[in-house]
Amino acid sequence: MATIEALMHANLLEVFGERDPDRRAAAIARTYAPDVVFSDPEESLTGHDALGAKAQSLLDQAPGFVFAADGPVHVVDDLGHLSWTLGPEGGDPVVRGTDIALVRDGVIARLYTFLR
């Protein structure tokens, strides 16, 4: 079973930061509950397919940009918290955000993304 720290990094780098759809789909399958609910300031969506489409849409809007962790993962009980940046590789971040995940049965069941 993956740790919350590993799940938070997989969420950021192997899902939202992964440009290859097949590798992203494999990461989604091992990282999230089938009925995962994702919420950000734009929308809430449910399920692996919707989450994969959201990640693809974000990557399509930011060619050449990469996600990076902006500090350590913080864990309290079944919650994980990770701040991140998005910007051109080697350049200054254009967007900063924070992900908060509720982990249940070893996978992310709820994911909230805040932009800052």
C-alpha positions, 0 to 999 in steps of 0.5 A: 500500500502506498504512503500518503506522501507517495500518493501526493507525489504520484498525483502531482507528477505521474498524473497531472505532470505526465504527458503520455496518456497511457502512463497517466492512465496507469498512474490514475488506476493505482493512485485514485479510488474509481469514484474519486472526486476532484474539485478545483475553483473551476469544477468538480468531477468524478471518476478516473476518466474525468480526472484523466481528461482534466489532467490532459486539458491542463497539460494542453493549455501549458505546453512546455510547462512542468509541475514541481513540488513546492515543499514537503508533503504534510500528513495528518491522519488520512489527509495529505497536503502538497504545495506545487508550482507550474511553469516553464522548465527551468523558469519561474513559476506561472501558477502556484497551488496546493493539493489536499487529498483524503486517502481511503483504503490506500488510494486518494478518494477526494482531491481538492486543488487550490490556486494561490 
